[in-house]
Amino acid sequence: MAISGEQPKISIWLDNNRSNELKKFHCPVCGKVVFEYYNDAKIIMPGEDKTIMKSPIVIQCHGAIQVYKNGYPITTRCKAKYWIE
């Protein structure tokens, strides 16, 4: 996703059933923990889906990724955005 130069956008739907186990959601782009949650993830879908989500929580990843510019590797921010319902 990040290779194309576009900001990765991911929609996530969490289950309404709360469990006692705290889980960590890792960014699929850079691997950094983006948020923690007690529910189960029902659906993880690429893209921003504002039409179905009523009032999503929007989180931007601040991890780091390595990209190549003019043939040289540089480190930059991941900046993947998550819409969580």
Secondary structure, DSSP 8 states (H G I E B T S, - for coil): -GGGTS--EEEEEE-S---SS-EEEE-TTT--EEEEESS-EEEEEES--TTT-SS-EEEE---EEEEEETTEEEEEE---EEEE-
